[in-house]
Amino acid sequence: MTITINADGYTGIELFAEYTGTNTEPGIVHLIPLDSCEDAITAYLPSTERRSRLDLAINPNAQYTLKYDNLRLGFGYLTGGKDLINRGIRIITTDTRSSGNRPNAHFEPAQHWMNDPNGLCRFQGRYHLFYQFNPYGWQWDDMHWGHAISKDLIHWMDLPIALLPQPEISRSEELTGGAFSGSALTTDRNGHIVPGDEADIIRIYLTRHWARLGHPESVVETQTTAISTDGLTFSPETTVIERPSEETGLDFRDPKIDTTLFDGTTIKGTPAIVVATNMPSTCAPELGAPGTTPRPLDDNYWFGTAPFSNPQQESADFSRTPALALFRATDTNLNKASWEYAGPLLFETGLSESYTYECPDIFTLDESAVAVGSLMHLHDDSGRFQPIRWYTGTLETASVQHSPKLNVNHTGWCDFGSCYYAVQSFRDRHCAADGTLINRRIAIGWLCDWYGVRIERDDYANGAMGLPRELHVVDGRLISYPVEEIYELLLGDEIHLTPTPDSRMTEYSSPCNHDLDAHAVIPSHAYYADIRPDPGTSFETTLVSGQRRQPDGTVANASLHVSSDGSAVHLTTIGLPTDSFNYTSKTNRINRIEVFYDHGITEVFVNNGEDVGSILFDCDEFDSPDFATDFTLRGFSGSLVLRKLRSAR
């Protein structure tokens, strides 16, 4: 294959290459300059290397033809040169995000697999989003940290891949792992924690995972740290936290650092890290004591390793319980701090059939201590797989100096839909352009595809990030709603509804006091709906529809629906793998429903953030330039505003 490249001021090329030869000859990359006065550049991938990042220095003023043999390029881009932090990389492999057929209000990589958000922070006027990334293909594989930045949380720019798997993992087909999830704080040059716009350093904490494929007992997970002074590259990592005891599960990952957990205690400001794990159930306090959780009463729950597992199909291991392992810094100066184990902050005693926590979070917000954890291998009646549970309450202050426990007063779910996982929050403190002091907590989650809704396409990505949500605690409930930048930058012109031929109305006007049936064809395939139904009324919508090839080879109608019975919101599908599920909000009245629909991604905010549901859609025509969305409304009374959703590309 041949790629033509204009260096255009960039000074390097990074290629993520996979060996495809016969083990007798190396993989070869040739950069041939179009100017015969320039020297050709050659790089080799030895047959003993399975995968590797190849770094090639180039003349910033030259043009090249790139050719390669005995290898496959998974991902490649131009990098280096002046002002890279403002210019970003230029991808030279497939990138179709600027087309009209892909999500353009939600962040996703150019192609391939993406999962958890990592290292969220604001640093020197820019928001940094790192993420779990496989630059080689559609499915999960050995993990890298991808990287993007934004000045407004909406328009994201790609930066070089920040972290790589351990060399032996990239080399061997028998090993798996890499740079797993983690978090970040910003400090001054001396190590003192400061708001990002005053900072000189991003300090990250992450899990390094190592295992032999097919041997779960071989897993080794350690927590490391590294720093960046330029927001682009990181220092060598050092290990800071290991499993504190044999009782701690081999699953011991996803460190989340925060400085607010101990607010309201005698050690306010002490940095804390929580790590997701599981521990023997005998280590848990007595049910109802601080450090335990109640069982939800509104659904049935069960253990299952696969998204479609049925109750009683598999047996949970009740001898172990998910736990959040807490570590406390010995110094508020992160350059000097070591990390002392403070014991388990919380046991998931209410849902102990879960296998383990993943991607935890801890913080204090609106004078409430908050913990969050994704529950691995848990199912519920609505169809959710691996939902995210939140807990609010207080720290048990009697033991705060030694082994703090979270006293849970309220608990609930971060999302009632099918595809929200690994949410991470960060504290955003800065001064806005008009002088307003901003102090808010923002969360971003991964929009995953447990059920195989997405249709694999070579030029698409398998994974996207949810819209940034602002968090608050109201009457003990953790609520989340879109950050204000979404309304300022993404909402476009109003879209007019037309009553359907059998409607009782001939022209739509808002508010509507009749059972309205109406629709709107939306060529942009992205829109926002602000729906305010009359109290206690029910209605149905079709958000999008199309044709989809089924597993048996037939083609059937496919559609995505939002409906309300006056007390709850329901997300349902037809013609998709999620058809047997009814994702239902945990509400008892409905006064407002906000729908953000973006090329197959839907996020539904209920009652100004009282609950949120996310769900995916895909059909065979998605990548057709002629495909348009037909939004349909049935039996509606109330007010509705429909607007275009602008592109962030």
HUJOBEL-V370138 format. One record per helix or strand of 3 or more residues. SS is the DSSP state (2 for helix, 1 for strand). FROM is the first residue (numbers start at 1). LEN is the number of residues. If there is no record, write none. Layout:
((SS	FROM	LEN) (SS	FROM	LEN))
//
This chain:
((1	2	5) (1	12	8) (1	27	7) (1	41	5) (1	51	7) (1	63	7) (1	71	9) (2	84	4) (1	112	12) (1	126	9) (1	143	8) (1	156	8) (2	167	5) (1	175	13) (2	196	3) (1	201	12) (1	215	14) (1	238	4) (1	253	6) (1	272	9) (2	281	3) (1	301	3) (1	320	10) (1	339	9) (1	357	9) (1	368	8) (1	378	3) (1	388	8) (2	397	3) (1	406	8) (1	420	12) (1	437	11) (1	469	6) (1	477	6) (2	484	6) (1	491	5) (1	512	11) (1	526	8) (1	539	11) (1	555	10) (1	569	6) (1	593	6) (1	601	6) (1	611	6) (1	629	17))
//
